Amino acid sequence: PDDERLRAFDTYLSYGGQYKVVDSVLTTRVSYALNPSWVGGDQVRNLEMTDDGHLILKLSRAWPDGRVMTGWVKWKHAND
């Protein structure tokens, strides 16, 4: 259904490119992205390493209504 596809699109993102890590910040220079307006720009995420070997990337944004939303991704290397 259209409403489910729209909800999925609103909650999915994809991008990639060269990156650098400075202190606890990961910055990606975007080479390709689901959102074409990101290409050529930087995406910045807070970086955290957990004691059990996971990598967590976090981003918080304030919405126009004042709510602050935090999104995160938790990764672990497949061979660990």
C-alpha positions as CSV (number, residue, x, y, z in Angstrom):
1,P,0.0,0.0,0.0
2,D,1.1,3.6,-0.7
3,D,1.1,4.6,2.9
4,E,3.4,1.8,3.9
5,R,5.8,2.6,1.0
6,L,5.8,6.3,2.0
7,R,6.5,5.4,5.6
8,A,9.4,3.1,4.5
9,F,10.9,5.8,2.3
10,D,10.7,8.3,5.2
11,T,12.6,6.0,7.5
12,Y,15.3,4.7,5.0
13,L,18.5,6.4,4.0
14,S,21.6,5.3,2.1
15,Y,24.8,7.0,1.3
16,G,28.5,6.3,0.9
17,G,31.8,7.7,0.1
18,Q,35.3,8.4,1.5
19,Y,35.3,9.0,5.2
20,K,37.6,10.2,8.0
21,V,37.4,9.8,11.8
22,V,38.6,12.6,14.1
23,D,38.2,12.0,17.8
24,S,34.7,10.6,18.1
25,V,33.3,12.0,14.9
26,L,32.9,10.2,11.6
27,T,32.6,12.5,8.5
28,T,31.7,11.0,5.1
29,R,32.2,13.0,1.9
30,V,29.1,11.7,0.1
31,S,29.8,10.2,-3.4
32,Y,26.4,8.5,-3.8
33,A,23.1,8.8,-1.9
34,L,19.4,8.0,-2.0
35,N,18.9,11.7,-1.5
36,P,20.8,13.3,-4.5
37,S,21.1,16.6,-2.7
38,W,23.6,15.0,-0.3
39,V,26.1,14.1,-3.1
40,G,29.2,16.3,-2.8
41,G,28.5,17.3,0.8
42,D,29.4,15.8,4.2
43,Q,27.4,13.7,6.5
44,V,28.7,13.9,10.1
45,R,27.9,11.3,12.8
46,N,29.0,10.9,16.4
47,L,31.0,7.7,16.8
48,E,31.0,5.3,19.8
49,M,32.9,2.0,20.3
50,T,31.2,-0.3,22.7
51,D,33.1,-2.7,25.1
52,D,31.7,-5.7,23.1
53,G,33.1,-4.5,19.8
54,H,30.2,-2.7,18.2
55,L,30.4,0.6,16.4
56,I,27.5,3.0,17.0
57,L,26.9,6.0,14.8
58,K,24.4,8.6,16.1
59,L,22.8,11.8,14.8
60,S,20.4,14.1,16.6
61,R,18.3,16.7,14.8
62,A,15.8,19.2,16.0
63,W,12.5,19.3,14.1
64,P,10.6,22.5,13.4
65,D,8.2,21.7,16.3
66,G,11.1,21.6,18.8
67,R,11.2,17.8,19.1
68,V,14.7,16.3,19.0
69,M,15.1,13.0,17.3
70,T,18.1,10.7,17.5
71,G,18.8,8.1,14.9
72,W,21.5,5.5,15.3
73,V,23.1,2.5,13.5
74,K,24.9,-0.3,15.4
75,W,27.5,-2.3,13.5
76,K,29.6,-5.3,14.2
77,H,32.2,-6.8,11.9
78,A,30.8,-10.0,10.4
79,N,33.9,-12.0,11.3
80,D,33.9,-11.2,15.0
